[in-house]
Amino acid sequence: MKAEHLEILVEEPSMEAFLRELLPRMLGPEVSFQIYPHQGKNDLLSKLLDRLRGYAKWLPEEWRIVIIVDRDNDDCSVLKEKMEKMAMDAGLLTRTSCTNQDWQVVNRIAIEELEAWYFGDWEAVREVYPKVSANIPQRDAYRESDDVLGGTWEAFERLLKKAGYFKNGLRKIEAAREIGRQVDSQRNRSRSFQVLRDAILEAV
């Protein structure tokens, strides 16, 4: 059944700001959504099972739950398995476990964090911050946006500071909002972004 509404659980406000700008362009006016930010990944994961059990009692057939966390330094497969188990323990069908499109929950991991998705669409970053170098995606350190070493947001902050932005430190929510307005979901080269995009578009 085609989804008419998405319930989206995220770990912090910058992901919420990014998605609030991006999703209306991806979904169109026919699909509604609500985003629930948490106070970090540990906060989200500690509350997730109880929240999913609550959803399981009343979730309409045409609603889907999307859960997004940063990988950070976790093992991606272990983190995903943990989230999958909580959904199944709550009695909900996940996209991974379901053989058709009538899944109720999809778990997605930003690798290593939201800023990797900015590296995946550097054209969008330059729309907002035109003084940053255009050739960043061609450099070995940034060619694979999900493999940026040494902390993705720290690398992003360094590049913007070098270009004259955020001298006092990256304002993450502001950047997320502004870049979210420019990101092209079909252009983004981040694999972790693409798997989120594909699951959402499949649902709707």
N, C-alpha and C positions, 0 to 999 in steps of 0.2 A: 504493500500500500504506500502510495506517495505521501511523504511527510508534509504536513502543513505548519508544523511548529518545531523549533529546536530549543531544548533546554541545554545550556552550555555552561559547564563547570570549569573554571580556570583558576590557576594558583595565585595570580596577583593582578593588580589594577592595570598594568601596562598591556597585558594581553587583552584584557577587556577593552581598553581604549582602541587598540589595533583592530580588533574584530568588529567593534561597533561602526567603524568607518568602512571596513572591507565588505562585511556580509551583506548589507543592503544592495550593493552592486552585484554580488554573486547570486543572491537569492531572488531578487525582484520583489515586487509588492505582494505576491501571493503567499509568501512564506514568512511567518513571524518568528522571532527568536527572543530569548532572554538570557542574559549572561550573569553568572554569579561568581564574582572574584573572592578569593580567600587570602589569608595572611601567610602565603607561602605554600610550598608543596606539602610539607608535613601537616599543615592545617587541613588542606584539602583531603589528603589521604586518610588522616585520622577520622574524618567525618564521613568518608565516602560510603562505607558499607551501610551505615544507618540512613544516610540520605537515599541511597538506592533502594533500600527496603521500603522507605516511604513512597518513593515513586512507583514501586511495584504494585502497591495497593490501588493506585488510581490512574496510572499512565494511559491516556487515550491511544487508540491504535495508530492514529495519524501523527503522533508525537515521537521524536527521537531525542536521546540524551547523548551529548558530545562532551567528552572529558579530555582536557588538554593539560599536560604537565610538561615541564622541562626535564630533559634527561639529566642535566648537570653531570655529576660524576658517577651516576648509577649505571649498572649494566642494563642496557635497553631491554633485552629479552626478559630479564628477571623482573624489572619494573612493570613491563606489559603483562606478564603472567600474573603478577600480584593484583593488578587492576582488573584483569579478566576474571580472576577467581572471585573478587568481591562482587562483581556484577552477577556472576552465576550463582553465588551464595544468596544473593538477594532475589533470585528467581527471574532474572531478566536475560533475554537473548542478546548476545553480543554479535557484532559483525563478523568477528573471527570465528565464532562457533556456529553461526547460522548459515545454512546453505542457500537461502533466498534473500530477497531484499527486505523482508519483514523483521529485520533486527531492531532492537530497541536501544542498544547502547553501542557507541564506538569509542574506543580508547585510542588516543593519539598522543605522541610524544614529540615535542619540539627538540631537535638535536642541533646543538646542545641546549640552546635556549632561543627565545623569540628573536634575538638579534641575528641569528643565522638566516632567518627569513628575509631580513634586510639585505644581507649579502647576496641572497638569491635573486633579488630584483634591484640591482644597483642603480638602474635607470630611475626607479622610484625615489631612491635616496637622493639622487642628484636633482630631481625635481624640487625637493624640499631644501636641500643643502647644495647649491650649485657650485660652491667653491671646492668641494671634495674632488679628488682625482677621478677621472673617467676610466682609467685603466686598472683600477683595483681588481676587477674580476679576472684580468689576465695575469696577475701576479700569482706565483705558486702558492703563497700562504693563504690566498683567498679564493682560488679557482673553484674548489669544492666547498660550497657555503656551509655544509654540515660538518666539515672537518677542520674548521678554523681552530688552531691550537691556542692554549693559554687563556681561555675564557673569551667567549664570543662577544659579550657586551663590553668587556674591557678592550678588546681589539677594535670594536666599533667606536668606542669612546676615544681611543687614541687617534684614530683616523680623523674623526670630526674635530678634535682639539687641534690637530696639526693643520687643518684647513681653516681654523679660526673660530670654530663653534664651541660652545659649552666650556668656556675657560674654567668655570668653577665646578665642572663635573656634568656628566650626561643627565639631563632631565628625562627620565625614561618614559614617563606617561606622555609628556609633550611630544617626544619623538615618535612614540608609537601611534599617537593620534594623527600626526601630520603625515607620516609615511603610510599609515593605513589608508589614507585618502588617495594615495597615488599608486599603491601596489596593484599590479596587473596579475590576477590569479592564474592566467594562462601562460604568462611569461616567466613566472618565478621558477628559478632553477633549483631551489632547495628541495631535496627529495622528501624530507619530513613535512614540508609544506604541501607538496604535491599529494601525498597520501591522505592528508587531512582534507584538502580540496576535493579529491576524488570521492571520498566517503560522503562528504556533504552533498555533492552534486548527485551522487547515486541515490541518496535518500530523497531528494526533492525532485 
